[in-house]
Structures are given as structure tokens and as C-alpha cells.
Amino acid sequence: MLGELFVKVCNQFINEGYPSDCVAGITSIYKGGDQTELKNWRPIANFRPEYRICSKVMTQRVNEFLSRVIGAYQYFGIKGEKAQHILSVLKELVM
């Protein structure tokens, strides 16, 4: 039952977009120091659970698809690839 409801909510988000009241609320969190100074506060977005869950599921599905499509020499933006490895590959290609 919960699975069916989840699928229905995610499909609604995909087909109709996220309602403006569903995405996030912004709250300020006090970091310390003088409370009258703006630099001592930081904003945090409070995403609603259904948005967070659907976004995570869609992100994972897109990443699974991209791993099948992106070529072996595509490194930038791929999770787990390190800049040091990329630089060593480039160095070998140039020399």
C-alpha cells in the first residue's frame, strides 16, 4: 500500500512538477557570536520528505543509466573518480 502511494506521488511530481509549497522552506541557524551580525547565521533548506525520497530515487536511476552511456575516458563529474588519476592519464597521453 505504501509502495503504491509512493509511486503515485513520484509520478505526480514527474508529470506535473513539484508544488511550490513542497520543495523547501528556508530557516536560519545561529552559528555563534553576535546575533545581530548576519555572518553568524546560516540558511538551511528544509525539504519535505516526499521530495527528498523521490529526488534520491530519480538521482540513483539516472546515475545507473549514465554509467552505461558514459565512455571509459569520461572522468569529470563521475562519482569515485579522483583528479589525481585523471591527471596521471593526461600526463601519459601527452608524453
PyMOL CGO cylinders between C-alpha atoms (Angstrom):
from pymol import cmd
from pymol.cgo import CYLINDER

trace = [
    CYLINDER, 0.00, 0.00, 0.00, 2.76, 2.45, 0.93, 0.3, 1, 1, 1, 1, 1, 1,
    CYLINDER, 2.76, 2.45, 0.93, 4.68, 1.49, -2.20, 0.3, 1, 1, 1, 1, 1, 1,
    CYLINDER, 4.68, 1.49, -2.20, 1.68, 2.27, -4.40, 0.3, 1, 1, 1, 1, 1, 1,
    CYLINDER, 1.68, 2.27, -4.40, 1.23, 5.66, -2.74, 0.3, 1, 1, 1, 1, 1, 1,
    CYLINDER, 1.23, 5.66, -2.74, 4.94, 6.42, -3.16, 0.3, 1, 1, 1, 1, 1, 1,
    CYLINDER, 4.94, 6.42, -3.16, 4.81, 5.58, -6.87, 0.3, 1, 1, 1, 1, 1, 1,
    CYLINDER, 4.81, 5.58, -6.87, 1.71, 7.73, -7.30, 0.3, 1, 1, 1, 1, 1, 1,
    CYLINDER, 1.71, 7.73, -7.30, 3.36, 10.72, -5.57, 0.3, 1, 1, 1, 1, 1, 1,
    CYLINDER, 3.36, 10.72, -5.57, 6.59, 10.36, -7.58, 0.3, 1, 1, 1, 1, 1, 1,
    CYLINDER, 6.59, 10.36, -7.58, 4.68, 10.05, -10.85, 0.3, 1, 1, 1, 1, 1, 1,
    CYLINDER, 4.68, 10.05, -10.85, 2.69, 13.16, -9.98, 0.3, 1, 1, 1, 1, 1, 1,
    CYLINDER, 2.69, 13.16, -9.98, 5.93, 15.05, -9.31, 0.3, 1, 1, 1, 1, 1, 1,
    CYLINDER, 5.93, 15.05, -9.31, 7.41, 13.88, -12.61, 0.3, 1, 1, 1, 1, 1, 1,
    CYLINDER, 7.41, 13.88, -12.61, 4.30, 14.66, -14.68, 0.3, 1, 1, 1, 1, 1, 1,
    CYLINDER, 4.30, 14.66, -14.68, 3.12, 17.87, -13.02, 0.3, 1, 1, 1, 1, 1, 1,
    CYLINDER, 3.12, 17.87, -13.02, 6.24, 19.21, -11.33, 0.3, 1, 1, 1, 1, 1, 1,
    CYLINDER, 6.24, 19.21, -11.33, 6.77, 19.85, -7.66, 0.3, 1, 1, 1, 1, 1, 1,
    CYLINDER, 6.77, 19.85, -7.66, 4.21, 22.09, -5.94, 0.3, 1, 1, 1, 1, 1, 1,
    CYLINDER, 4.21, 22.09, -5.94, 5.83, 25.31, -4.72, 0.3, 1, 1, 1, 1, 1, 1,
    CYLINDER, 5.83, 25.31, -4.72, 4.94, 24.53, -1.11, 0.3, 1, 1, 1, 1, 1, 1,
    CYLINDER, 4.94, 24.53, -1.11, 6.51, 21.08, -1.39, 0.3, 1, 1, 1, 1, 1, 1,
    CYLINDER, 6.51, 21.08, -1.39, 10.06, 21.89, -2.31, 0.3, 1, 1, 1, 1, 1, 1,
    CYLINDER, 10.06, 21.89, -2.31, 11.61, 23.63, 0.71, 0.3, 1, 1, 1, 1, 1, 1,
    CYLINDER, 11.61, 23.63, 0.71, 11.35, 26.15, 3.45, 0.3, 1, 1, 1, 1, 1, 1,
    CYLINDER, 11.35, 26.15, 3.45, 14.39, 28.21, 4.42, 0.3, 1, 1, 1, 1, 1, 1,
    CYLINDER, 14.39, 28.21, 4.42, 15.37, 28.59, 8.06, 0.3, 1, 1, 1, 1, 1, 1,
    CYLINDER, 15.37, 28.59, 8.06, 18.27, 30.47, 9.63, 0.3, 1, 1, 1, 1, 1, 1,
    CYLINDER, 18.27, 30.47, 9.63, 20.51, 28.66, 12.08, 0.3, 1, 1, 1, 1, 1, 1,
    CYLINDER, 20.51, 28.66, 12.08, 22.58, 30.56, 14.59, 0.3, 1, 1, 1, 1, 1, 1,
    CYLINDER, 22.58, 30.56, 14.59, 26.31, 29.62, 14.45, 0.3, 1, 1, 1, 1, 1, 1,
    CYLINDER, 26.31, 29.62, 14.45, 27.59, 31.62, 17.41, 0.3, 1, 1, 1, 1, 1, 1,
    CYLINDER, 27.59, 31.62, 17.41, 28.95, 35.09, 18.12, 0.3, 1, 1, 1, 1, 1, 1,
    CYLINDER, 28.95, 35.09, 18.12, 26.99, 38.31, 17.89, 0.3, 1, 1, 1, 1, 1, 1,
    CYLINDER, 26.99, 38.31, 17.89, 23.40, 37.51, 16.94, 0.3, 1, 1, 1, 1, 1, 1,
    CYLINDER, 23.40, 37.51, 16.94, 22.97, 40.91, 15.30, 0.3, 1, 1, 1, 1, 1, 1,
    CYLINDER, 22.97, 40.91, 15.30, 25.57, 40.12, 12.62, 0.3, 1, 1, 1, 1, 1, 1,
    CYLINDER, 25.57, 40.12, 12.62, 24.39, 38.27, 9.54, 0.3, 1, 1, 1, 1, 1, 1,
    CYLINDER, 24.39, 38.27, 9.54, 27.68, 36.36, 9.18, 0.3, 1, 1, 1, 1, 1, 1,
    CYLINDER, 27.68, 36.36, 9.18, 26.84, 34.44, 12.37, 0.3, 1, 1, 1, 1, 1, 1,
    CYLINDER, 26.84, 34.44, 12.37, 23.76, 32.86, 10.81, 0.3, 1, 1, 1, 1, 1, 1,
    CYLINDER, 23.76, 32.86, 10.81, 23.49, 30.30, 8.03, 0.3, 1, 1, 1, 1, 1, 1,
    CYLINDER, 23.49, 30.30, 8.03, 20.49, 29.33, 5.92, 0.3, 1, 1, 1, 1, 1, 1,
    CYLINDER, 20.49, 29.33, 5.92, 19.31, 25.76, 5.76, 0.3, 1, 1, 1, 1, 1, 1,
    CYLINDER, 19.31, 25.76, 5.76, 16.70, 24.32, 3.42, 0.3, 1, 1, 1, 1, 1, 1,
    CYLINDER, 16.70, 24.32, 3.42, 14.09, 22.05, 4.99, 0.3, 1, 1, 1, 1, 1, 1,
    CYLINDER, 14.09, 22.05, 4.99, 12.97, 19.77, 2.17, 0.3, 1, 1, 1, 1, 1, 1,
    CYLINDER, 12.97, 19.77, 2.17, 9.79, 17.80, 2.64, 0.3, 1, 1, 1, 1, 1, 1,
    CYLINDER, 9.79, 17.80, 2.64, 10.29, 14.02, 2.94, 0.3, 1, 1, 1, 1, 1, 1,
    CYLINDER, 10.29, 14.02, 2.94, 8.39, 13.08, -0.22, 0.3, 1, 1, 1, 1, 1, 1,
    CYLINDER, 8.39, 13.08, -0.22, 10.53, 15.48, -2.26, 0.3, 1, 1, 1, 1, 1, 1,
    CYLINDER, 10.53, 15.48, -2.26, 13.75, 14.14, -0.75, 0.3, 1, 1, 1, 1, 1, 1,
    CYLINDER, 13.75, 14.14, -0.75, 12.81, 10.49, -1.29, 0.3, 1, 1, 1, 1, 1, 1,
    CYLINDER, 12.81, 10.49, -1.29, 11.61, 10.96, -4.89, 0.3, 1, 1, 1, 1, 1, 1,
    CYLINDER, 11.61, 10.96, -4.89, 14.68, 13.05, -5.75, 0.3, 1, 1, 1, 1, 1, 1,
    CYLINDER, 14.68, 13.05, -5.75, 17.02, 10.41, -4.32, 0.3, 1, 1, 1, 1, 1, 1,
    CYLINDER, 17.02, 10.41, -4.32, 15.30, 7.60, -6.25, 0.3, 1, 1, 1, 1, 1, 1,
    CYLINDER, 15.30, 7.60, -6.25, 15.42, 9.57, -9.51, 0.3, 1, 1, 1, 1, 1, 1,
    CYLINDER, 15.42, 9.57, -9.51, 19.09, 10.50, -8.95, 0.3, 1, 1, 1, 1, 1, 1,
    CYLINDER, 19.09, 10.50, -8.95, 20.05, 6.86, -8.41, 0.3, 1, 1, 1, 1, 1, 1,
    CYLINDER, 20.05, 6.86, -8.41, 18.19, 5.74, -11.52, 0.3, 1, 1, 1, 1, 1, 1,
    CYLINDER, 18.19, 5.74, -11.52, 19.78, 8.44, -13.66, 0.3, 1, 1, 1, 1, 1, 1,
    CYLINDER, 19.78, 8.44, -13.66, 23.25, 7.55, -12.33, 0.3, 1, 1, 1, 1, 1, 1,
    CYLINDER, 23.25, 7.55, -12.33, 22.71, 3.87, -13.18, 0.3, 1, 1, 1, 1, 1, 1,
    CYLINDER, 22.71, 3.87, -13.18, 21.72, 4.85, -16.71, 0.3, 1, 1, 1, 1, 1, 1,
    CYLINDER, 21.72, 4.85, -16.71, 24.64, 7.26, -17.12, 0.3, 1, 1, 1, 1, 1, 1,
    CYLINDER, 24.64, 7.26, -17.12, 27.16, 4.64, -16.06, 0.3, 1, 1, 1, 1, 1, 1,
    CYLINDER, 27.16, 4.64, -16.06, 26.08, 2.58, -19.10, 0.3, 1, 1, 1, 1, 1, 1,
    CYLINDER, 26.08, 2.58, -19.10, 26.19, 5.52, -21.51, 0.3, 1, 1, 1, 1, 1, 1,
    CYLINDER, 26.19, 5.52, -21.51, 29.30, 7.47, -20.49, 0.3, 1, 1, 1, 1, 1, 1,
    CYLINDER, 29.30, 7.47, -20.49, 32.52, 6.34, -22.14, 0.3, 1, 1, 1, 1, 1, 1,
    CYLINDER, 32.52, 6.34, -22.14, 35.57, 4.90, -20.40, 0.3, 1, 1, 1, 1, 1, 1,
    CYLINDER, 35.57, 4.90, -20.40, 37.54, 8.16, -20.75, 0.3, 1, 1, 1, 1, 1, 1,
    CYLINDER, 37.54, 8.16, -20.75, 34.85, 10.39, -19.23, 0.3, 1, 1, 1, 1, 1, 1,
    CYLINDER, 34.85, 10.39, -19.23, 36.02, 11.26, -15.72, 0.3, 1, 1, 1, 1, 1, 1,
    CYLINDER, 36.02, 11.26, -15.72, 34.72, 14.68, -14.78, 0.3, 1, 1, 1, 1, 1, 1,
    CYLINDER, 34.72, 14.68, -14.78, 31.50, 14.60, -12.77, 0.3, 1, 1, 1, 1, 1, 1,
    CYLINDER, 31.50, 14.60, -12.77, 31.68, 10.84, -12.22, 0.3, 1, 1, 1, 1, 1, 1,
    CYLINDER, 31.68, 10.84, -12.22, 31.45, 9.83, -8.57, 0.3, 1, 1, 1, 1, 1, 1,
    CYLINDER, 31.45, 9.83, -8.57, 34.51, 7.97, -7.35, 0.3, 1, 1, 1, 1, 1, 1,
    CYLINDER, 34.51, 7.97, -7.35, 36.90, 9.31, -9.96, 0.3, 1, 1, 1, 1, 1, 1,
    CYLINDER, 36.90, 9.31, -9.96, 39.83, 11.20, -8.49, 0.3, 1, 1, 1, 1, 1, 1,
    CYLINDER, 39.83, 11.20, -8.49, 41.55, 14.23, -10.00, 0.3, 1, 1, 1, 1, 1, 1,
    CYLINDER, 41.55, 14.23, -10.00, 44.96, 12.61, -9.38, 0.3, 1, 1, 1, 1, 1, 1,
    CYLINDER, 44.96, 12.61, -9.38, 44.02, 9.65, -11.57, 0.3, 1, 1, 1, 1, 1, 1,
    CYLINDER, 44.02, 9.65, -11.57, 42.76, 11.94, -14.31, 0.3, 1, 1, 1, 1, 1, 1,
    CYLINDER, 42.76, 11.94, -14.31, 45.97, 13.96, -14.25, 0.3, 1, 1, 1, 1, 1, 1,
    CYLINDER, 45.97, 13.96, -14.25, 48.12, 10.82, -14.48, 0.3, 1, 1, 1, 1, 1, 1,
    CYLINDER, 48.12, 10.82, -14.48, 46.14, 9.62, -17.52, 0.3, 1, 1, 1, 1, 1, 1,
    CYLINDER, 46.14, 9.62, -17.52, 46.52, 13.02, -19.19, 0.3, 1, 1, 1, 1, 1, 1,
    CYLINDER, 46.52, 13.02, -19.19, 50.25, 13.05, -18.42, 0.3, 1, 1, 1, 1, 1, 1,
    CYLINDER, 50.25, 13.05, -18.42, 50.69, 9.64, -20.07, 0.3, 1, 1, 1, 1, 1, 1,
    CYLINDER, 50.69, 9.64, -20.07, 48.75, 10.77, -23.14, 0.3, 1, 1, 1, 1, 1, 1,
    CYLINDER, 48.75, 10.77, -23.14, 50.83, 13.93, -23.57, 0.3, 1, 1, 1, 1, 1, 1,
    CYLINDER, 50.83, 13.93, -23.57, 54.24, 12.31, -23.08, 0.3, 1, 1, 1, 1, 1, 1,
]
cmd.load_cgo(trace, "trace")
